[in-house]
């Protein structure tokens, strides 16, 4: 059983929107800074958006103005607008603090066609 379950991905055309959701299944994340990470095909996993327990957000340069991270008690969301083919990848959520990060879930695949 995994601690973090991501959902909401899919195959869309460029310009479309998706909303990803991540739920913590066995532990609370309400006091943790959380992030959404993306692993493009053949590349490393990188942080695309983060949110503190107090709601302060930060974004990778290439998604600023297009992606919005938010959270409620035990879920984290990523609203993705104006999607581009380069946004394609598997998206994961996890703690921002690498020293306390949990096991990675299966992620959710996002594929953006041109």
VMD Tcl script that builds the backbone (N, CA, C; Angstrom):
set m [mol new atoms 342]
animate dup $m
set s [atomselect $m all]
$s set {name element resname resid chain x y z} {
  {N N UNK 1 A 0.849 -1.191 0.000}
  {CA C UNK 1 A 0.000 0.000 0.000}
  {C C UNK 1 A 0.886 1.243 0.000}
  {N N UNK 2 A 0.552 2.173 -0.877}
  {CA C UNK 2 A 1.372 3.370 -1.003}
  {C C UNK 2 A 0.774 4.483 -0.164}
  {N N UNK 3 A 1.616 5.436 0.164}
  {CA C UNK 3 A 1.177 6.552 0.980}
  {C C UNK 3 A 0.583 7.697 0.177}
  {N N UNK 4 A 1.020 7.822 -1.068}
  {CA C UNK 4 A 0.580 8.922 -1.919}
  {C C UNK 4 A 0.025 8.364 -3.227}
  {N N UNK 5 A -1.163 8.782 -3.586}
  {CA C UNK 5 A -1.802 8.308 -4.804}
  {C C UNK 5 A -2.148 9.508 -5.675}
  {N N UNK 6 A -1.579 9.499 -6.876}
  {CA C UNK 6 A -1.824 10.584 -7.826}
  {C C UNK 6 A -2.856 10.164 -8.856}
  {N N UNK 7 A -3.621 11.133 -9.345}
  {CA C UNK 7 A -4.623 10.850 -10.376}
  {C C UNK 7 A -4.891 12.118 -11.175}
  {N N UNK 8 A -5.625 11.954 -12.279}
  {CA C UNK 8 A -6.050 13.101 -13.058}
  {C C UNK 8 A -5.325 13.311 -14.371}
  {N N UNK 9 A -4.319 12.508 -14.628}
  {CA C UNK 9 A -3.588 12.663 -15.873}
  {C C UNK 9 A -4.395 12.190 -17.065}
  {N N UNK 10 A -3.820 12.351 -18.241}
  {CA C UNK 10 A -4.493 11.923 -19.447}
  {C C UNK 10 A -3.771 12.386 -20.691}
  {N N UNK 11 A -4.392 12.101 -21.819}
  {CA C UNK 11 A -3.876 12.506 -23.124}
  {C C UNK 11 A -4.718 13.683 -23.609}
  {N N UNK 12 A -4.066 14.816 -23.819}
  {CA C UNK 12 A -4.778 16.018 -24.244}
  {C C UNK 12 A -3.994 16.699 -25.349}
  {N N UNK 13 A -4.675 17.622 -26.026}
  {CA C UNK 13 A -4.016 18.416 -27.053}
  {C C UNK 13 A -3.395 19.660 -26.426}
  {N N UNK 14 A -2.426 20.195 -27.114}
  {CA C UNK 14 A -1.794 21.430 -26.652}
  {C C UNK 14 A -2.863 22.507 -26.458}
  {N N UNK 15 A -2.725 23.247 -25.357}
  {CA C UNK 15 A -3.686 24.286 -25.025}
  {C C UNK 15 A -4.765 23.857 -24.058}
  {N N UNK 16 A -4.887 22.567 -23.846}
  {CA C UNK 16 A -5.921 22.051 -22.949}
  {C C UNK 16 A -5.502 22.197 -21.489}
  {N N UNK 17 A -6.405 21.806 -20.610}
  {CA C UNK 17 A -6.166 21.877 -19.169}
  {C C UNK 17 A -6.388 20.512 -18.536}
  {N N UNK 18 A -5.685 20.286 -17.449}
  {CA C UNK 18 A -5.885 19.112 -16.610}
  {C C UNK 18 A -5.745 19.522 -15.161}
  {N N UNK 19 A -6.417 18.784 -14.302}
  {CA C UNK 19 A -6.258 19.001 -12.866}
  {C C UNK 19 A -5.826 17.697 -12.227}
  {N N UNK 20 A -4.632 17.712 -11.674}
  {CA C UNK 20 A -4.095 16.539 -10.997}
  {C C UNK 20 A -4.442 16.596 -9.519}
  {N N UNK 21 A -4.607 15.426 -8.940}
  {CA C UNK 21 A -4.919 15.315 -7.526}
  {C C UNK 21 A -3.994 14.301 -6.879}
  {N N UNK 22 A -3.620 14.573 -5.664}
  {CA C UNK 22 A -2.782 13.663 -4.893}
  {C C UNK 22 A -3.399 13.525 -3.511}
  {N N UNK 23 A -3.604 12.301 -3.082}
  {CA C UNK 23 A -4.166 12.074 -1.756}
  {C C UNK 23 A -3.196 11.247 -0.923}
  {N N UNK 24 A -3.052 11.639 0.318}
  {CA C UNK 24 A -2.255 10.868 1.267}
  {C C UNK 24 A -3.166 9.837 1.905}
  {N N UNK 25 A -2.793 8.581 1.795}
  {CA C UNK 25 A -3.718 7.521 2.175}
  {C C UNK 25 A -3.564 7.044 3.610}
  {N N UNK 26 A -2.375 7.145 4.146}
  {CA C UNK 26 A -2.162 6.563 5.477}
  {C C UNK 26 A -1.613 7.547 6.493}
  {N N UNK 27 A -1.149 8.686 6.038}
  {CA C UNK 27 A -0.600 9.672 6.959}
  {C C UNK 27 A -1.076 11.051 6.550}
  {N N UNK 28 A -1.075 11.955 7.501}
  {CA C UNK 28 A -1.493 13.307 7.187}
  {C C UNK 28 A -0.356 14.092 6.574}
  {N N UNK 29 A -0.709 14.976 5.680}
  {CA C UNK 29 A 0.296 15.848 5.067}
  {C C UNK 29 A 0.016 17.304 5.385}
  {N N UNK 30 A -0.918 17.551 6.275}
  {CA C UNK 30 A -1.362 18.922 6.517}
  {C C UNK 30 A -0.249 19.820 7.056}
  {N N UNK 31 A 0.752 19.252 7.673}
  {CA C UNK 31 A 1.837 20.062 8.237}
  {C C UNK 31 A 3.100 20.036 7.392}
  {N N UNK 32 A 3.027 19.375 6.239}
  {CA C UNK 32 A 4.197 19.228 5.386}
  {C C UNK 32 A 4.140 20.138 4.171}
  {N N UNK 33 A 5.291 20.662 3.794}
  {CA C UNK 33 A 5.400 21.306 2.497}
  {C C UNK 33 A 5.396 20.216 1.436}
  {N N UNK 34 A 4.601 20.417 0.418}
  {CA C UNK 34 A 4.419 19.390 -0.600}
  {C C UNK 34 A 4.785 19.916 -1.972}
  {N N UNK 35 A 5.110 18.999 -2.859}
  {CA C UNK 35 A 5.458 19.408 -4.204}
  {C C UNK 35 A 4.897 18.465 -5.242}
  {N N UNK 36 A 4.753 18.991 -6.440}
  {CA C UNK 36 A 4.468 18.181 -7.620}
  {C C UNK 36 A 5.759 18.114 -8.435}
  {N N UNK 37 A 6.076 16.903 -8.853}
  {CA C UNK 37 A 7.290 16.635 -9.601}
  {C C UNK 37 A 6.910 16.035 -10.946}
  {N N UNK 38 A 7.775 16.252 -11.915}
  {CA C UNK 38 A 7.526 15.735 -13.263}
  {C C UNK 38 A 8.755 14.989 -13.757}
  {N N UNK 39 A 8.505 13.806 -14.329}
  {CA C UNK 39 A 9.581 13.055 -14.982}
  {C C UNK 39 A 9.264 12.963 -16.463}
  {N N UNK 40 A 9.901 13.800 -17.291}
  {CA C UNK 40 A 9.686 13.696 -18.739}
  {C C UNK 40 A 10.285 12.388 -19.266}
  {N N UNK 41 A 9.886 11.951 -20.430}
  {CA C UNK 41 A 10.436 10.708 -20.991}
  {C C UNK 41 A 11.959 10.769 -21.104}
  {N N UNK 42 A 12.630 9.800 -20.512}
  {CA C UNK 42 A 14.075 9.712 -20.608}
  {C C UNK 42 A 14.858 10.724 -19.796}
  {N N UNK 43 A 14.177 11.446 -18.918}
  {CA C UNK 43 A 14.857 12.479 -18.144}
  {C C UNK 43 A 14.646 12.267 -16.647}
  {N N UNK 44 A 15.341 13.087 -15.867}
  {CA C UNK 44 A 15.216 13.013 -14.422}
  {C C UNK 44 A 13.917 13.656 -13.948}
  {N N UNK 45 A 13.533 13.283 -12.748}
  {CA C UNK 45 A 12.358 13.883 -12.127}
  {C C UNK 45 A 12.732 15.233 -11.530}
  {N N UNK 46 A 11.952 16.248 -11.824}
  {CA C UNK 46 A 12.220 17.601 -11.335}
  {C C UNK 46 A 10.980 18.182 -10.680}
  {N N UNK 47 A 11.224 19.117 -9.788}
  {CA C UNK 47 A 10.126 19.809 -9.116}
  {C C UNK 47 A 9.499 20.836 -10.065}
  {N N UNK 48 A 8.176 20.834 -10.153}
  {CA C UNK 48 A 7.507 21.847 -10.970}
  {C C UNK 48 A 6.736 22.850 -10.116}
  {N N UNK 49 A 6.277 22.435 -8.933}
  {CA C UNK 49 A 5.528 23.358 -8.084}
  {C C UNK 49 A 5.588 22.878 -6.643}
  {N N UNK 50 A 5.634 23.832 -5.719}
  {CA C UNK 50 A 5.657 23.488 -4.303}
  {C C UNK 50 A 4.717 24.378 -3.519}
  {N N UNK 51 A 4.281 23.867 -2.365}
  {CA C UNK 51 A 3.380 24.639 -1.515}
  {C C UNK 51 A 3.692 24.298 -0.066}
  {N N UNK 52 A 3.824 25.327 0.754}
  {CA C UNK 52 A 4.096 25.110 2.170}
  {C C UNK 52 A 2.796 24.773 2.901}
  {N N UNK 53 A 2.927 24.422 4.168}
  {CA C UNK 53 A 1.734 24.143 4.957}
  {C C UNK 53 A 0.873 25.394 5.109}
  {N N UNK 54 A 1.498 26.559 5.010}
  {CA C UNK 54 A 0.771 27.820 5.121}
  {C C UNK 54 A 0.222 28.342 3.815}
  {N N UNK 55 A 0.540 27.650 2.723}
  {CA C UNK 55 A -0.035 28.029 1.436}
  {C C UNK 55 A 0.868 28.852 0.532}
  {N N UNK 56 A 2.106 29.090 0.944}
  {CA C UNK 56 A 3.037 29.788 0.064}
  {C C UNK 56 A 3.456 28.871 -1.068}
  {N N UNK 57 A 3.436 29.393 -2.286}
  {CA C UNK 57 A 3.709 28.557 -3.455}
  {C C UNK 57 A 4.959 29.017 -4.197}
  {N N UNK 58 A 5.537 28.100 -4.937}
  {CA C UNK 58 A 6.625 28.431 -5.838}
  {C C UNK 58 A 6.537 27.505 -7.043}
  {N N UNK 59 A 7.078 27.981 -8.165}
  {CA C UNK 59 A 6.938 27.262 -9.424}
  {C C UNK 59 A 8.239 27.269 -10.211}
  {N N UNK 60 A 8.421 26.219 -10.983}
  {CA C UNK 60 A 9.499 26.216 -11.953}
  {C C UNK 60 A 9.198 27.275 -13.004}
  {N N UNK 61 A 10.259 27.831 -13.566}
  {CA C UNK 61 A 10.090 28.940 -14.509}
  {C C UNK 61 A 9.201 28.568 -15.695}
  {N N UNK 62 A 9.311 27.352 -16.172}
  {CA C UNK 62 A 8.599 26.995 -17.395}
  {C C UNK 62 A 7.110 26.752 -17.173}
  {N N UNK 63 A 6.645 26.740 -15.923}
  {CA C UNK 63 A 5.214 26.543 -15.680}
  {C C UNK 63 A 4.560 27.744 -15.019}
  {N N UNK 64 A 5.349 28.732 -14.678}
  {CA C UNK 64 A 4.790 29.936 -14.045}
  {C C UNK 64 A 3.723 30.561 -14.929}
  {N N UNK 65 A 2.600 30.921 -14.296}
  {CA C UNK 65 A 1.507 31.528 -15.031}
  {C C UNK 65 A 0.578 30.530 -15.687}
  {N N UNK 66 A 0.967 29.262 -15.722}
  {CA C UNK 66 A 0.133 28.234 -16.341}
  {C C UNK 66 A -0.342 27.194 -15.321}
  {N N UNK 67 A 0.485 26.873 -14.360}
  {CA C UNK 67 A 0.164 25.862 -13.351}
  {C C UNK 67 A -0.138 26.544 -12.021}
  {N N UNK 68 A -1.074 25.945 -11.275}
  {CA C UNK 68 A -1.405 26.432 -9.943}
  {C C UNK 68 A -1.487 25.252 -8.985}
  {N N UNK 69 A -0.689 25.312 -7.939}
  {CA C UNK 69 A -0.726 24.270 -6.922}
  {C C UNK 69 A -1.605 24.758 -5.767}
  {N N UNK 70 A -2.370 23.834 -5.189}
  {CA C UNK 70 A -3.213 24.161 -4.049}
  {C C UNK 70 A -3.343 22.924 -3.176}
  {N N UNK 71 A -3.967 23.106 -2.020}
  {CA C UNK 71 A -4.077 21.966 -1.118}
  {C C UNK 71 A -5.284 22.136 -0.210}
  {N N UNK 72 A -5.795 21.021 0.277}
  {CA C UNK 72 A -6.692 21.038 1.408}
  {C C UNK 72 A -6.135 20.052 2.416}
  {N N UNK 73 A -6.923 19.573 3.325}
  {CA C UNK 73 A -6.367 18.861 4.479}
  {C C UNK 73 A -5.369 17.765 4.096}
  {N N UNK 74 A -5.787 16.854 3.290}
  {CA C UNK 74 A -4.897 15.724 2.986}
  {C C UNK 74 A -4.738 15.486 1.498}
  {N N UNK 75 A -5.005 16.535 0.705}
  {CA C UNK 75 A -4.835 16.437 -0.741}
  {C C UNK 75 A -4.047 17.628 -1.257}
  {N N UNK 76 A -3.357 17.372 -2.344}
  {CA C UNK 76 A -2.650 18.434 -3.054}
  {C C UNK 76 A -3.106 18.367 -4.501}
  {N N UNK 77 A -3.299 19.531 -5.102}
  {CA C UNK 77 A -3.801 19.606 -6.469}
  {C C UNK 77 A -2.813 20.381 -7.344}
  {N N UNK 78 A -2.879 20.088 -8.627}
  {CA C UNK 78 A -2.117 20.856 -9.602}
  {C C UNK 78 A -3.030 21.151 -10.783}
  {N N UNK 79 A -3.432 22.400 -10.897}
  {CA C UNK 79 A -4.221 22.852 -12.040}
  {C C UNK 79 A -3.246 23.246 -13.138}
  {N N UNK 80 A -3.368 22.597 -14.272}
  {CA C UNK 80 A -2.461 22.837 -15.388}
  {C C UNK 80 A -3.249 23.378 -16.569}
  {N N UNK 81 A -2.954 24.597 -16.941}
  {CA C UNK 81 A -3.614 25.238 -18.069}
  {C C UNK 81 A -2.624 25.474 -19.200}
  {N N UNK 82 A -3.166 25.723 -20.381}
  {CA C UNK 82 A -2.320 26.015 -21.553}
  {C C UNK 82 A -1.195 24.985 -21.690}
  {N N UNK 83 A -1.559 23.739 -21.625}
  {CA C UNK 83 A -0.550 22.675 -21.661}
  {C C UNK 83 A 0.215 22.669 -22.974}
  {N N UNK 84 A 1.494 22.324 -22.858}
  {CA C UNK 84 A 2.398 22.264 -23.999}
  {C C UNK 84 A 2.946 20.847 -24.125}
  {N N UNK 85 A 3.390 20.450 -25.315}
  {CA C UNK 85 A 3.972 19.107 -25.460}
  {C C UNK 85 A 5.123 18.858 -24.493}
  {N N UNK 86 A 5.881 19.882 -24.166}
  {CA C UNK 86 A 7.006 19.711 -23.240}
  {C C UNK 86 A 6.565 19.480 -21.799}
  {N N UNK 87 A 5.277 19.587 -21.516}
  {CA C UNK 87 A 4.766 19.247 -20.189}
  {C C UNK 87 A 4.549 17.749 -20.038}
  {N N UNK 88 A 4.703 17.018 -21.116}
  {CA C UNK 88 A 4.504 15.569 -21.083}
  {C C UNK 88 A 5.441 14.903 -20.087}
  {N N UNK 89 A 4.899 13.970 -19.333}
  {CA C UNK 89 A 5.689 13.218 -18.372}
  {C C UNK 89 A 4.804 12.555 -17.340}
  {N N UNK 90 A 5.449 11.860 -16.428}
  {CA C UNK 90 A 4.738 11.281 -15.299}
  {C C UNK 90 A 4.844 12.266 -14.138}
  {N N UNK 91 A 3.725 12.583 -13.542}
  {CA C UNK 91 A 3.661 13.555 -12.465}
  {C C UNK 91 A 3.469 12.839 -11.126}
  {N N UNK 92 A 4.258 13.263 -10.164}
  {CA C UNK 92 A 4.227 12.683 -8.825}
  {C C UNK 92 A 4.075 13.802 -7.794}
  {N N UNK 93 A 3.521 13.465 -6.653}
  {CA C UNK 93 A 3.558 14.390 -5.537}
  {C C UNK 93 A 4.395 13.751 -4.421}
  {N N UNK 94 A 4.959 14.596 -3.608}
  {CA C UNK 94 A 5.736 14.121 -2.463}
  {C C UNK 94 A 6.104 15.318 -1.605}
  {N N UNK 95 A 6.711 15.016 -0.473}
  {CA C UNK 95 A 7.164 16.084 0.401}
  {C C UNK 95 A 8.277 16.868 -0.280}
  {N N UNK 96 A 8.342 18.166 0.014}
  {CA C UNK 96 A 9.415 18.976 -0.547}
  {C C UNK 96 A 10.750 18.664 0.106}
  {N N UNK 97 A 10.733 18.333 1.362}
  {CA C UNK 97 A 11.961 18.063 2.098}
  {C C UNK 97 A 12.489 16.693 1.715}
  {N N UNK 98 A 13.600 16.669 1.010}
  {CA C UNK 98 A 14.132 15.395 0.523}
  {C C UNK 98 A 14.584 14.483 1.652}
  {N N UNK 99 A 14.903 15.038 2.804}
  {CA C UNK 99 A 15.387 14.209 3.913}
  {C C UNK 99 A 14.254 13.441 4.580}
  {N N UNK 100 A 13.023 13.864 4.393}
  {CA C UNK 100 A 11.887 13.170 5.007}
  {C C UNK 100 A 10.906 12.657 3.959}
  {N N UNK 101 A 11.321 12.678 2.702}
  {CA C UNK 101 A 10.426 12.315 1.619}
  {C C UNK 101 A 9.959 10.877 1.753}
  {N N UNK 102 A 8.706 10.643 1.392}
  {CA C UNK 102 A 8.143 9.303 1.438}
  {C C UNK 102 A 8.466 8.539 0.162}
  {N N UNK 103 A 8.141 7.257 0.158}
  {CA C UNK 103 A 8.297 6.473 -1.060}
  {C C UNK 103 A 7.442 7.082 -2.171}
  {N N UNK 104 A 7.984 7.056 -3.375}
  {CA C UNK 104 A 7.228 7.598 -4.504}
  {C C UNK 104 A 6.051 6.701 -4.861}
  {N N UNK 105 A 4.943 7.331 -5.216}
  {CA C UNK 105 A 3.802 6.573 -5.707}
  {C C UNK 105 A 3.990 6.233 -7.167}
  {N N UNK 106 A 2.923 5.779 -7.794}
  {CA C UNK 106 A 3.013 5.386 -9.198}
  {C C UNK 106 A 2.963 6.575 -10.142}
  {N N UNK 107 A 2.500 7.697 -9.656}
  {CA C UNK 107 A 2.404 8.867 -10.507}
  {C C UNK 107 A 1.211 8.783 -11.440}
  {N N UNK 108 A 1.020 9.880 -12.186}
  {CA C UNK 108 A -0.051 9.918 -13.177}
  {C C UNK 108 A 0.519 10.481 -14.479}
  {N N UNK 109 A 0.230 9.799 -15.564}
  {CA C UNK 109 A 0.822 10.146 -16.860}
  {C C UNK 109 A 0.065 11.310 -17.495}
  {N N UNK 110 A 0.814 12.298 -17.925}
  {CA C UNK 110 A 0.267 13.413 -18.693}
  {C C UNK 110 A 0.946 13.414 -20.054}
  {N N UNK 111 A 0.150 13.351 -21.101}
  {CA C UNK 111 A 0.688 13.381 -22.455}
  {C C UNK 111 A -0.016 14.495 -23.212}
  {N N UNK 112 A 0.782 15.411 -23.738}
  {CA C UNK 112 A 0.242 16.557 -24.463}
  {C C UNK 112 A 0.681 16.445 -25.919}
  {N N UNK 113 A -0.272 16.340 -26.815}
  {CA C UNK 113 A 0.043 16.231 -28.231}
  {C C UNK 113 A 0.004 17.611 -28.878}
  {N N UNK 114 A 0.810 17.755 -29.917}
  {CA C UNK 114 A 0.894 19.059 -30.598}
  {C C UNK 114 A -0.145 19.169 -31.690}
}
mol reanalyze $m
mol bondsrecalc $m
mol representation Tube
mol addrep $m
